[in-house]
Amino acid sequence: MCFAQELALVKQNGKIGYIAKNGSFAIKPQFDKAKSFSDGLAAVNNNGKWGFINTKGEWAIPAAFDGINDFNSGLCVVEKDKKYFYINKKGETVTTPATDKYYSFEDGVAFIKAGNKIGLINPKGEAVAKPEYDVIKSFEGNYARVKSGVKWGIIDKAGKLIIEPQYDEIGNYFKGVAWARNGEAFGLVIAGKFKPVEGVDKIWDFHTQDITYARKEKKIGFIDLKGNWVIEPRFDKVRAFVKNLAPVYENKKWGYINTSGAFVIEPKYNDAEIFSQDGLAPVKIDDNWGFIDAKGTLVIPAKYGITANGFSLFGDDPKGFIKGVARVKSDKKWGFLDVTGKPLGDQWYDNAELFN
């Protein structure tokens, strides 16, 4: 679901407000406690109670709750008078199947709990999967890892088993393939059948490309969706391929290789992160971070601090640019850079969260 604009929570002079991507305040700092926007609404606290505002700063749901989560899929878990329940965007109570714990929705599904077993419901309150699993991990796209007894498998958002729970470990489901551990053997589950990759003792999740990394005899290389080595294991550390470039660690420095394993950007950085879809990657020079392009040109000077941009679906938490802006730290203040390196609105804040 798309909304008219993305806003980012910022804290200035002890008060919380929200800025637009042009750097101007969409909602001026006025709240003592507030959360980032999610599903078009943001939770704010007024006189000790929580409610929701819209992107214009108007009250959409009056502050009447003792505790509150974020909206997702049109529903939100709230607490009032020591009771938990779901509300919709009108603030109305929504009835769902009985659950021993209330979970926030994640893109169309939410967990329900019966004793020690976990299942799934949709926003209509309908059971998608009965509470029969011991663990269901968060969905990554349309698929989630599930644990039944001591074995792992994969289900989709309709609750259908895609891979039967028969593995000791399992990875994310990507283009019909998941890595798995079957006893001592690591390999790929392809079309429901396990194909071991000889000598490997760890495989990482697939990211955005058709290759992932794996470790053999203490060195890391890259395998494809069929389990074949495309880059022989020779590195001590690597990160995922994005835009056909991957950060790798060699001779105590980080650089970038292409999908043939050849260095495109020589290893000279103290640290290096994956490229964003904006075509820039954060690199660490001495103790600070800057940004390079795919040719290795430093386009934004190394004078900032960066952190992971929150929850990631993948083994690599995204740092740096997301949809044209990067959250950075400068002189103990937080702000956002555009792809030219200019701070949004030439402003810096006591705190700044991601645009949502």
N, C-alpha and C positions, 0 to 999 in steps of 0.2 A: 504494500500500500504506500503511495507517495503523498507527501504533503507539500504545501506551497513552498516551504523553505526549511532548511536545516538550521537549527540553533545550537549554540554551545553554551553550557553553563560556565560562568566566570565569577570569581569572587574579587571584589574591589572594596577596599576600606571597610572590611568586615561584613559587607552585604553581598548577597548573591543576585545576579541578574543573568541575562542571556544576550549573546551577540549573534548577528547574522554573518554570513560569509564575506560581506563587504567590510566587516570590522565595526559596523555601527551597532549600537544597542537596540535590539528589538524590544527588550523588556529591561528597563533600567534597574540597577542593583537596589533591592529593597527588602529582600527576604533574609532572615537569619538562618533558616534551614530550608534546603530545596534539593531536588534531584534533577538529573538530566531528562530531557524530553524522550519519550518512548511512545510510539503509536499515536503521536500528535498531542500528547498531554504530558505535563510535568507535575510531579508531586511537590507541594510546598507546605510548610508548617505555619500555622497562624494561631497564636496564643495556645501553643501546646497541642493543637490538633492538626491532622493532615487532611488536605484536599487536593484538588487538581486545577491547574490553569491551562488555558489554550495558548497558542502561539502569539496571541495578541495581548497576553497577560491578564485576560479576563477569567474569572472563576467559572470553570465548567462543572465542577462538583464541589460543593461547599466543604470547608474543613470541618469534618465531624468524626474523624477516625483516629484511633490511638496508634495504629501502625499501618504501614502501607508498602506495597511493592510497586513494580512498574507495570503499566499496561502493555499487553501483547495479545494479538489476535482479538482485540476488542474487550478483553477481560482483565481484571486485576484482583489479586488477593489483598484483602484488607483485614484489619483487626479492630474490633469495637467491643467494649465491655468484656474483654478476655475471650471473645469468640472470633474465629476466622471464617471468612466466606468470600465468595466472588461478587464483584459488582461489574456492571457494564458501563459504557461511557456516559450514560444518563444518571449514573449513581444508583441504579436499581440493583437490588439483590438478585443474583442468578442462582438457581438451584442446579446442583450437579450430583452425581452419584456419591454415596457416602464414602468418605476417605478419612484415614487416621491422621493424615497430614495434608495441608493444602500447598500445592506447588504452583509457581507462576507458569503461564503458558509460554511456549517457545515455538513461534511460527506455526500455529495451528494444532498443537498437541500439548497436553499437560499430564504429569504423572498423577496417579492415584495410588494410595497405599492401603492395604488390608493386612494387618499383622505385619509380617516381615516380607510380604510380597508386593511387587510393583506392577502397575498396569498403566494404560493410557486412556485419556478421554479427548474428545474434540470440543470446540467452543460451543457446540449445541448441547453439551453435557452427555453425549452418547459415548458408550464404551467402545474404544478402538481396539484395545487389547486388555483382556481380563487380567487382574492382578495375579500373575503366575510366575513372574520372574523375580530373581533375587536382586538383580541390579539392571537398570536401564540407564545408559549414559545419555547425555544430551545429544539431540539429533544434529547431524552434520549434513545439511541439505535434507534429503528425504530419508536418510538412513541413520540408524542408531545401533550401537553395540549392546547386546543383552547377555546377561549371565543367568544360567539355569543350573542350580547346583554349583559345581566347580567349573563348568564349561561355558565357553563364550560363542555367540553367534551374532547374526545381523537381522534386524527387522526393518520394514519400511513404515511410513506414516499411516498406512492402512492396517498396521498390526501384523502384516504377513511376514512369515519367516523367509528371509532371503538366503541366509546361510544357517543351517541347523546348529544349535549350540553343542559343538563337539570338539572345540579347540581350547587349549590351555591359555592362550592369549589371542587377541584378534585386533586388527587395525581398522582404519576407516575404509568405507566401501567407495571405490572410485572407479567409474567406468566398468563396472561389473567385476572388479577385482579387489581383494583385501589381502593384506599380509596376515599371517597367522603363525602360531607356534603349536606344533603337534608333538607332544612329548618333548624331546630335546631338539627336534628339527624345526627350523624356521623356513618358511616358504610362502607361496602365494596360493590363495584359493581362487581358481579360475573355473568358471562354469560349474561351480559346486564341487570341484575336485582339488585336492591339495597337491601342489607341486613343490617339493622341497628345493631349496637353493643350497647346494652343497657347501658345507663349511661355515655358513653364516650363523652368527650368534645374536644378531639384532637387525631388525628392519624397521625403518621409520615410516610414518604415514605418507601417503601420496599428498601432494600439495595442489598445484595448478597444472602441472605438466605430466606427461605419460611416463615419467621416470621418477624413482625415489632412491634414497640412499640406504645402504646396508653395510654391515661390518663383518669382516672376515679376517681372522688372525690379527686382531687389534688395529686393522686399517680399514678405512671407509671408502667405498666407491658407489657407483650408481647402477641400478638394475631397471629394466623396462617392465611393462605390464605382463610380459611372458616369463619373467624371472631370469632373463639373460643379462649378463653384464654388458653395459654400454660404456662404462668407464671403470677400469679395473681398480680394486681397492688399494689406494696408496696414500690417502690423506689421513691426518690425525683428527681433523674436525671439518665438517661441512655444514652448509645449510641448503635449503631447497632451491631448485631451479625456478626462476620466474623470468619470462621473456628470454629464455634460452641462456641465461647467465646464473651461475651459482657461486656463492662465496665459499672459498676453501682456505684451509689453514696449512701453510707449508713454511718450514724454516722459521717458525715463531712469528710469522706475519700472515695477514689475510689478503687474498686477492680474489679474482673472479675467473672462472673457466667457462668455456662453451660446452655444448653437448657432445663434442668430440673429446673433451678432456684437456684441451689446449688453453693455456692462459691467454685471456683477452686483456685483462687488467692485472698487471704483475702484483705479486704479494708484497705490499709495503705498508699496510695499515695495521694498527694495533687491534682493531676489531672491524667487522663489516657485516652488514645486514642484507637481507634479500631486497631486490628491486621492487618498487611499487608499480602499480598499473600506470602511474604518472611518469614512469621512466627514470626515476631517481632512486638512489640507494644511500642510506646513511653509512658513513665510514668514520672511524675514530682515528684521529691524528693527535699524538701525544695524549692528552686527557680530555679532549673535546671532540664533538661530533660536527661533521659537515655533510654535504651531499654531493655525490658524483652522478654524471650521466653515463650512458652505456659505453661511451668511449673512454671513460676514466677521467674525464675533465671535472675538476672541482668547481661546481657551479654555485655552490653556497658555502661560504667559508666555514672552516671548522672552529666554531666558537660557542657551541651550544651544548646543552645536556638534553638527552632524550630518554624516554622510558617506553616500555611496551604500552601499546594503545589499548590495554584492557584485554577482555576475553578474546581468545582466538580459537578457531575451530581446528587449528593445525598445530604441529609441533613447534612451528616458528610463530611466536607472537609478533604481529606486525608492528614495526617501529617506523617512524617517518611519515611519508605522505599517504593520505587516504582522501580520495576524491578532491585533489587539488590543494589540500592544506596539511601541514605537519605541526603537531604540538611540540614545542621545544621550551627549554628553560634557559634563562639568561639572567645572571646576577640575582639569583634566588627568586626570580619572577617567572611566571609562565605566560606563554602567548602562542600565536600561530603564525607560521610563515606561508606565503604563497610560493608557487614553483619558481619564482624569480628570486626568492630569498627575502622579500619585503614583508615585514610584520603587518598582519591585518590591522588596519586602523592605526598603525604605529602605537599600539597599546600593549602594555604588559600588566599582568594580574597576579594577585596573591595565589590564585588557583585557577585552573582552566581544565574542563573536561572535553571529551570529544564531541564533535558535531553529531546531532541526531535529528 
